[in-house]
Amino acid sequence: GKVRKWDINPIHLHAWKNGMTGFPLVDANMRELNATGFMSNRGRQNVCSLLAIDLNIDWRLGAEYFEETLLDYDVTSNWVNWANGAGVTGGRLNRFNIVKQSKTYDTRGEYVRLWCPELRDVPDEFLHEPWSMSDALMNECGVTLGRDYPFPIVDPTIAPEI
């Protein structure tokens, strides 16, 4: 099989760790993790998918960060789930559609608004993909991408090449 070459982009890794990726669901999950030491299983799958697949950052860096940060850390579950999520176990690669996940599991945006308060006034229909708002709407909501909340660190409309 093809050997995958992992990236170790420190800027992207820092943004991921700090909940500043520009993907509200991922950012909310990472901010919750950093504040509480907890994250839902669904959240773990989404943040893994973004890091290892969309950003192509070495999945072991994500597993290591979870090891340092999660209060309910379990060595076997953590490393096996990260390896599976990164697609290195021989099974199919399961890339999560972060926006779809966000719309499905946080329909009204309560979770995202709790952990990303800078997005609290963004209308529901734009909350999960704030990059689709017009400048006028951003102004109306009091949030400007690139100033108050980051632009997505990778283009959400382009599937990664793996």
C-alpha positions as CSV (number, residue, x, y, z in Angstrom):
1,G,0.0,0.0,0.0
2,K,0.9,3.6,-0.3
3,V,2.9,5.1,2.6
4,R,1.3,8.2,4.0
5,K,3.5,11.2,4.6
6,W,2.2,13.1,7.7
7,D,2.5,16.8,8.1
8,I,3.6,18.4,11.3
9,N,2.4,22.0,10.8
10,P,2.9,23.7,14.2
11,I,0.5,26.5,13.3
12,H,-2.3,24.2,12.4
13,L,-1.6,21.9,15.4
14,H,-1.7,24.9,17.7
15,A,-5.0,26.1,16.2
16,W,-6.5,22.6,16.6
17,K,-5.4,22.3,20.3
18,N,-6.8,25.7,21.1
19,G,-10.1,25.5,19.4
20,M,-9.2,28.0,16.7
21,T,-9.6,26.0,13.5
22,G,-12.5,28.0,12.1
23,F,-14.7,24.9,12.2
24,P,-17.2,25.7,15.0
25,L,-18.0,22.1,16.1
26,V,-14.3,21.2,16.3
27,D,-13.5,24.4,18.1
28,A,-16.3,23.9,20.6
29,N,-15.1,20.4,21.3
30,M,-11.5,21.4,21.8
31,R,-12.4,24.3,24.0
32,E,-14.5,22.0,26.2
33,L,-11.7,19.6,26.4
34,N,-9.2,22.3,27.5
35,A,-11.6,23.7,30.0
36,T,-13.0,20.5,31.5
37,G,-10.9,17.5,30.5
38,F,-13.9,15.9,28.9
39,M,-15.1,15.4,25.3
40,S,-18.0,13.3,23.9
41,N,-17.2,10.3,21.8
42,R,-18.7,12.0,18.7
43,G,-16.6,15.0,19.4
44,R,-13.5,12.9,19.6
45,Q,-14.2,11.4,16.2
46,N,-14.8,14.8,14.6
47,V,-11.6,16.4,16.0
48,C,-9.6,13.3,15.0
49,S,-11.0,13.4,11.5
50,L,-10.1,17.1,11.1
51,L,-6.6,16.7,12.4
52,A,-5.6,13.5,10.8
53,I,-7.5,13.6,7.5
54,D,-8.2,17.2,6.6
55,L,-5.1,18.7,8.1
56,N,-3.0,15.6,7.5
57,I,-1.2,16.1,10.8
58,D,0.4,13.0,12.3
59,W,-2.4,11.4,14.3
60,R,0.0,10.4,17.1
61,L,0.2,14.1,18.0
62,G,-3.5,14.2,18.5
63,A,-3.4,10.9,20.5
64,E,-0.6,12.4,22.6
65,Y,-2.6,15.5,23.3
66,F,-5.6,13.5,24.4
67,E,-3.3,11.5,26.7
68,E,-2.2,14.7,28.3
69,T,-5.6,16.4,28.5
70,L,-8.5,13.9,28.9
71,L,-9.5,13.1,32.5
72,D,-11.1,9.8,31.4
73,Y,-8.0,8.8,29.3
74,D,-7.6,5.1,28.6
75,V,-4.4,4.1,26.8
76,T,-5.9,1.3,24.7
77,S,-9.1,3.2,23.7
78,N,-7.2,6.4,23.0
79,W,-4.5,5.0,20.7
80,V,-6.7,2.4,18.9
81,N,-9.4,5.0,18.2
82,W,-6.8,7.5,16.9
83,A,-5.2,4.9,14.7
84,N,-8.7,3.9,13.4
85,G,-9.7,7.5,12.9
86,A,-6.5,8.2,10.9
87,G,-7.1,5.2,8.7
88,V,-3.9,3.4,9.6
89,T,-5.4,0.1,10.7
90,G,-6.2,-1.3,7.3
91,G,-9.9,-0.5,7.4
92,R,-11.7,2.1,5.4
93,L,-10.9,5.8,5.9
94,N,-13.9,7.4,7.5
95,R,-13.6,11.2,6.9
96,F,-16.2,13.0,8.9
97,N,-18.2,15.8,7.2
98,I,-17.7,18.3,10.1
99,V,-20.5,20.7,8.9
100,K,-23.0,17.9,8.5
101,Q,-22.1,16.4,11.9
102,S,-22.5,19.9,13.4
103,K,-25.9,20.4,11.8
104,T,-27.1,16.9,12.8
105,Y,-25.9,16.8,16.4
106,D,-26.1,20.5,17.3
107,T,-29.1,21.6,15.2
108,R,-29.9,24.8,17.2
109,G,-26.2,25.5,17.9
110,E,-26.5,25.4,21.7
111,Y,-23.3,23.5,22.1
112,V,-21.3,25.6,19.7
113,R,-22.6,28.9,21.2
114,L,-21.7,27.7,24.7
115,W,-18.1,27.0,23.8
116,C,-17.6,29.6,21.0
117,P,-19.4,32.6,22.5
118,E,-18.1,34.9,19.8
119,L,-20.6,33.1,17.5
120,R,-23.6,33.5,19.8
121,D,-25.4,36.1,17.6
122,V,-24.8,34.2,14.3
123,P,-28.1,33.0,12.8
124,D,-28.6,29.2,13.1
125,E,-28.4,28.7,9.3
126,F,-24.8,30.1,9.3
127,L,-23.6,29.0,12.7
128,H,-22.1,25.7,11.5
129,E,-20.4,27.3,8.5
130,P,-19.8,31.0,9.4
131,W,-17.5,31.5,6.4
132,S,-20.7,31.5,4.2
133,M,-22.0,34.7,5.7
134,S,-21.8,38.0,3.8
135,D,-19.7,40.8,5.2
136,A,-23.0,42.7,5.9
137,L,-24.4,39.8,7.9
138,M,-21.1,39.4,9.8
139,N,-21.3,43.1,10.6
140,E,-24.9,42.7,11.8
141,C,-23.9,39.8,14.0
142,G,-20.9,41.5,15.4
143,V,-18.5,38.9,14.3
144,T,-15.8,39.3,11.6
145,L,-14.0,36.2,10.4
146,G,-10.2,36.7,10.7
147,R,-10.7,39.1,13.6
148,D,-13.3,37.7,16.1
149,Y,-13.3,34.1,14.9
150,P,-10.8,32.5,12.5
151,F,-11.3,31.6,8.9
152,P,-11.2,27.8,8.4
153,I,-7.6,26.7,8.4
154,V,-8.3,24.5,5.4
155,D,-10.8,25.0,2.6
156,P,-14.0,23.3,3.8
157,T,-15.2,22.8,0.2
158,I,-12.2,20.8,-0.9
159,A,-11.7,17.2,0.1
160,P,-8.1,16.4,1.2
161,E,-5.8,14.4,-1.1
162,I,-4.8,11.2,0.8
